Amino acid sequence: MKAVEQHQIGIVVNVTDLTSEYVKYGCVRLPKLLDDDTVRVIAQESQKLLAGESQQLEKAVKFFDRQEWEPLLWTATQNVTILYDILGQSPQLDQALESILADPIVDRLLLDVLGQDYKMWLVQIRRANPGSGCLRIHQDRPGETCLQILLDDVPSPAGSTVLLPGSDAWPRIINSLPFIKPKYIAPWLRALTGKKGDIWLFTRTVWHGRSQADSRSQTVLMMSFLPGCADQNIVIPPPRILEKLGPKLQTALHDRIDRSGSQLAATTELQKLLEANPRFKFWSPWQLAIGLSYLFSLALSVWRFFKRY
């Protein structure tokens, strides 16, 4: 399996242009980067893994509190099938993902937007089954960046990831106020559409969600990364899995926290994307939204506490 030939890189894409588009919109598409064999292997192996037996909802709810690497396959209430911690289940898939991270365009782009010593947060496969429901607009962890590979042709927004370009520059409030369905702001959203094998890179601090699916299924493979300075628990595969992975995957799977200057992204604009903490004047309307978000989060935490005990 191979990526684009070296002499074709300048024709296919310019990394500087990709970085500029990422800064402007919070996302960028890398079309025709993967060869047909790589795409075929990723798609076939992903479908094999998704064919397993779905686990219980209770286990899925507790997944992000786990302390050990633990593959989890389940179908969410919106009829979306998700498999977490996919590494180590298919040598062919592991090799394909290694070749993607080793591709010079992907390697340079990740270093530009995340800085040195970035770390892998999650590796997952998601399939929006026919007729599956939408995922409400939300935001994820500051600095979280997702590399998403389309494993089906996605000609329309139906069942696809959608995002609001430029909203990564706004404060992180939607995670606490998840009331917006994609259809309510559809005219302003950008759908991550394309051909099977296309790659999208987007910051997960942008306002994003998933549209209602039609009669087709849409499968994507998602690798999420955090900057090296992120104070976030990273669950690393056990040695029996880690030692079988390629050097790029091994390097990305670490839980070190390094706040030195060498970890910064390539430009000031990209550094701001990682911080995801814009400053506003005291009388800015955003201050009201931030305050409401804080109060809602506090009330939700109290409610969950008493519900638990």
C-alpha positions as CSV (number, residue, x, y, z in Angstrom):
1,M,0.0,0.0,0.0
2,K,1.3,3.4,-0.9
3,A,0.3,7.0,-0.8
4,V,0.6,9.5,-3.7
5,E,3.9,9.3,-5.5
6,Q,6.4,12.0,-4.5
7,H,6.4,13.7,-7.9
8,Q,2.7,14.0,-7.8
9,I,2.5,15.9,-4.5
10,G,2.9,19.3,-6.0
11,I,0.2,18.6,-8.5
12,V,-2.3,17.1,-6.1
13,V,-2.1,19.5,-3.2
14,N,0.0,22.2,-1.6
15,V,0.3,21.8,2.2
16,T,0.6,25.6,2.8
17,D,-2.7,26.1,1.0
18,L,-4.3,23.3,3.1
19,T,-3.1,24.8,6.3
20,S,-4.5,28.2,5.3
21,E,-7.9,26.7,4.5
22,Y,-7.9,24.9,7.8
23,V,-7.2,28.1,9.6
24,K,-10.0,29.9,7.7
25,Y,-12.8,27.4,8.0
26,G,-11.7,25.0,10.8
27,C,-11.6,22.1,8.2
28,V,-9.9,21.1,5.0
29,R,-10.4,18.2,2.5
30,L,-7.5,16.0,1.1
31,P,-9.0,14.4,-2.0
32,K,-7.3,11.6,-3.9
33,L,-4.5,11.2,-1.4
34,L,-4.9,7.4,-0.9
35,D,-4.4,4.7,-3.5
36,D,-7.2,2.3,-4.3
37,D,-5.7,-0.6,-2.4
38,T,-5.4,1.3,0.8
39,V,-9.0,2.5,0.6
40,R,-10.2,-1.0,-0.2
41,V,-8.4,-2.5,2.8
42,I,-9.6,0.1,5.2
43,A,-13.2,-0.2,4.0
44,Q,-13.3,-4.0,4.0
45,E,-11.6,-4.4,7.4
46,S,-13.8,-1.7,8.9
47,Q,-17.0,-3.5,7.8
48,K,-15.7,-6.8,9.2
49,L,-15.1,-5.2,12.6
50,L,-18.5,-3.5,12.6
51,A,-20.2,-6.9,12.0
52,G,-19.4,-8.0,15.6
53,E,-21.9,-8.3,18.4
54,S,-23.0,-5.0,19.9
55,Q,-22.4,-4.4,23.6
56,Q,-24.7,-3.0,26.3
57,L,-25.5,0.7,26.6
58,E,-24.3,0.7,30.3
59,K,-20.8,-0.2,29.1
60,A,-20.8,2.5,26.4
61,V,-21.9,5.2,28.9
62,K,-18.8,4.3,31.1
63,F,-16.4,4.0,28.2
64,F,-14.7,7.4,28.6
65,D,-14.0,6.7,32.3
66,R,-12.1,3.6,31.4
67,Q,-8.5,3.1,32.6
68,E,-7.5,0.4,30.1
69,W,-7.6,-0.1,26.4
70,E,-11.0,-1.8,25.7
71,P,-12.6,-2.2,22.3
72,L,-16.3,-1.3,22.4
73,L,-18.8,-1.9,19.7
74,W,-22.3,-0.6,20.2
75,T,-25.2,0.9,18.3
76,A,-26.3,4.3,19.7
77,T,-29.9,5.4,20.1
78,Q,-29.7,7.4,16.8
79,N,-29.0,4.0,15.0
80,V,-25.3,4.7,14.5
81,T,-22.9,1.8,15.0
82,I,-19.6,2.8,16.6
83,L,-16.4,0.8,17.3
84,Y,-13.9,2.4,19.7
85,D,-10.2,1.3,20.2
86,I,-9.9,-0.4,16.9
87,L,-6.1,-0.9,16.8
88,G,-4.8,-4.4,17.3
89,Q,-7.9,-6.1,15.8
90,S,-6.8,-6.2,12.2
91,P,-3.1,-6.1,11.1
92,Q,-4.1,-5.0,7.6
93,L,-6.0,-2.0,9.0
94,D,-3.2,-1.1,11.4
95,Q,-0.8,-1.1,8.5
96,A,-3.1,1.1,6.4
97,L,-3.4,3.6,9.2
98,E,0.4,3.6,9.7
99,S,0.8,4.4,6.0
100,I,-1.6,7.3,6.2
101,L,0.2,8.9,9.2
102,A,3.5,8.4,7.4
103,D,2.3,10.1,4.2
104,P,4.4,13.3,3.8
105,I,1.3,15.5,3.3
106,V,-0.6,14.2,6.3
107,D,2.6,14.2,8.4
108,R,3.4,17.8,7.6
109,L,-0.2,19.0,8.1
110,L,-0.6,17.3,11.5
111,L,2.7,18.9,12.6
112,D,1.5,22.3,11.4
113,V,-1.8,22.2,13.1
114,L,-0.9,20.3,16.3
115,G,2.8,20.9,16.9
116,Q,5.4,18.4,17.9
117,D,4.6,15.4,20.1
118,Y,0.9,15.4,19.4
119,K,-0.9,12.4,20.8
120,M,-3.7,10.1,19.6
121,W,-6.9,10.5,21.6
122,L,-9.3,8.1,20.0
123,V,-9.4,5.8,16.9
124,Q,-12.9,4.8,15.9
125,I,-15.2,3.6,13.1
126,R,-18.7,5.0,12.7
127,R,-21.5,3.9,10.5
128,A,-24.6,6.0,10.1
129,N,-27.1,3.2,9.3
130,P,-30.0,3.9,6.8
131,G,-32.5,6.3,8.4
132,S,-30.3,7.1,11.4
133,G,-31.0,10.2,13.4
134,C,-29.0,13.4,13.5
135,L,-26.3,14.2,16.0
136,R,-27.0,17.6,17.6
137,I,-24.5,20.5,17.1
138,H,-21.8,20.4,19.8
139,Q,-18.1,21.0,20.5
140,D,-15.5,18.7,21.8
141,R,-12.2,19.2,23.8
142,P,-10.1,22.3,23.1
143,G,-7.4,21.5,20.6
144,E,-8.9,18.2,19.6
145,T,-8.3,17.6,15.8
146,C,-9.9,14.8,13.8
147,L,-8.7,13.1,10.7
148,Q,-11.7,11.5,9.0
149,I,-11.6,9.0,6.1
150,L,-14.7,8.5,4.1
151,L,-15.4,4.8,3.5
152,D,-18.4,5.4,1.3
153,D,-19.2,7.9,-1.4
154,V,-20.8,10.9,0.4
155,P,-22.5,12.9,-2.4
156,S,-24.9,14.8,-0.1
157,P,-25.1,16.1,3.5
158,A,-27.5,13.2,4.4
159,G,-25.8,11.1,7.1
160,S,-22.6,13.1,6.9
161,T,-20.6,15.2,9.4
162,V,-21.6,18.8,9.2
163,L,-19.9,21.9,10.7
164,L,-20.3,25.6,11.0
165,P,-17.1,27.1,9.3
166,G,-15.2,29.6,11.5
167,S,-17.1,28.8,14.7
168,D,-13.9,27.4,16.2
169,A,-13.0,31.0,17.0
170,W,-16.1,31.3,19.3
171,P,-16.2,30.3,22.9
172,R,-16.8,26.7,23.8
173,I,-20.5,26.8,24.9
174,I,-22.4,24.3,22.7
175,N,-21.2,21.2,24.7
176,S,-23.3,22.5,27.6
177,L,-26.2,23.7,25.5
178,P,-26.9,20.9,23.0
179,F,-30.2,22.1,21.7
180,I,-29.4,22.8,18.1
181,K,-30.2,20.2,15.4
182,P,-28.3,20.5,12.1
183,K,-31.5,21.2,10.2
184,Y,-32.1,24.4,12.1
185,I,-28.9,26.0,10.8
186,A,-28.5,23.9,7.6
187,P,-27.9,26.9,5.2
188,W,-24.8,27.9,7.1
189,L,-23.3,24.4,7.6
190,R,-20.6,22.7,5.5
191,A,-21.0,19.0,4.9
192,L,-17.9,16.8,4.8
193,T,-18.9,15.2,1.6
194,G,-16.7,13.6,-1.1
195,K,-15.6,10.4,-2.7
196,K,-14.8,7.1,-1.0
197,G,-11.2,7.4,0.3
198,D,-11.2,11.2,0.7
199,I,-9.8,12.6,3.9
200,W,-11.1,15.5,6.0
201,L,-9.1,17.2,8.7
202,F,-11.2,19.4,11.1
203,T,-10.9,20.9,14.5
204,R,-13.5,19.4,16.9
205,T,-13.9,22.7,18.7
206,V,-15.8,23.9,15.7
207,W,-19.6,23.6,16.0
208,H,-20.3,20.3,14.4
209,G,-22.8,17.4,14.3
210,R,-24.3,14.8,11.9
211,S,-27.3,15.2,9.5
212,Q,-30.2,12.8,9.4
213,A,-29.4,9.9,7.1
214,D,-31.3,8.8,4.1
215,S,-31.7,5.2,2.8
216,R,-27.9,4.7,2.4
217,S,-25.3,3.9,5.1
218,Q,-22.3,6.2,5.6
219,T,-19.2,4.8,7.2
220,V,-16.1,6.8,8.3
221,L,-12.9,6.1,10.2
222,M,-11.9,8.8,12.6
223,M,-8.5,9.4,14.2
224,S,-8.7,12.1,16.9
225,F,-5.5,13.9,18.1
226,L,-4.6,16.3,20.9
227,P,-1.6,18.6,21.1
228,G,1.2,17.5,23.3
229,C,0.4,20.1,25.9
230,A,-3.2,18.8,26.4
231,D,-3.9,17.8,30.0
232,Q,-6.0,14.8,29.1
233,N,-5.9,11.1,30.1
234,I,-4.8,9.0,27.1
235,V,-5.5,5.3,27.3
236,I,-2.6,3.5,25.6
237,P,-2.9,0.0,24.1
238,P,-1.2,-2.8,26.1
239,P,2.3,-3.9,25.0
240,R,1.0,-6.9,23.1
241,I,-0.8,-4.5,20.7
242,L,1.6,-1.6,20.8
243,E,4.7,-3.6,19.8
244,K,2.9,-4.7,16.6
245,L,2.1,-1.2,15.4
246,G,4.2,0.9,13.1
247,P,6.5,3.7,14.4
248,K,4.1,6.6,13.6
249,L,1.3,5.0,15.5
250,Q,3.6,4.1,18.4
251,T,4.9,7.6,18.6
252,A,1.4,9.1,18.6
253,L,0.2,6.8,21.4
254,H,1.6,8.5,24.5
255,D,0.3,10.2,27.6
256,R,3.1,12.7,28.2
257,I,2.2,16.4,28.8
258,D,4.8,18.8,27.4
259,R,4.1,22.6,27.6
260,S,7.4,23.7,26.2
261,G,7.6,26.1,23.3
262,S,8.6,23.4,20.9
263,Q,5.1,22.0,21.1
264,L,3.4,25.0,19.5
265,A,1.6,24.9,16.2
266,A,3.1,26.5,13.1
267,T,1.4,29.9,13.3
268,T,-0.3,32.2,15.8
269,E,-3.7,31.5,14.2
270,L,-3.2,27.7,14.6
271,Q,-2.1,28.2,18.2
272,K,-5.3,30.0,19.0
273,L,-7.3,27.0,17.5
274,L,-5.5,24.7,20.0
275,E,-6.2,27.0,22.9
276,A,-9.9,27.4,22.0
277,N,-10.2,30.1,24.6
278,P,-10.9,33.5,23.0
279,R,-11.1,36.6,25.1
280,F,-14.1,39.0,24.9
281,K,-14.8,42.5,26.3
282,F,-16.9,42.6,29.5
283,W,-19.9,44.0,27.6
284,S,-19.7,41.5,24.7
285,P,-22.9,39.4,24.1
286,W,-20.7,36.4,24.2
287,Q,-20.3,36.9,28.0
288,L,-24.0,36.3,28.5
289,A,-23.8,33.1,26.4
290,I,-20.8,31.9,28.4
291,G,-22.5,32.7,31.7
292,L,-25.7,30.7,30.7
293,S,-23.5,27.8,29.6
294,Y,-21.7,27.8,32.9
295,L,-24.9,27.8,34.9
296,F,-26.4,25.1,32.7
297,S,-23.3,22.9,33.2
298,L,-23.4,23.5,36.9
299,A,-27.1,22.5,37.2
300,L,-26.5,19.4,35.0
301,S,-23.6,18.3,37.2
302,V,-25.7,18.7,40.4
303,W,-28.5,16.8,38.8
304,R,-26.3,13.9,37.8
305,F,-24.7,13.8,41.3
306,F,-28.0,13.4,43.0
307,K,-29.3,11.0,40.4
308,R,-26.2,8.8,41.0
309,Y,-26.6,8.7,44.8
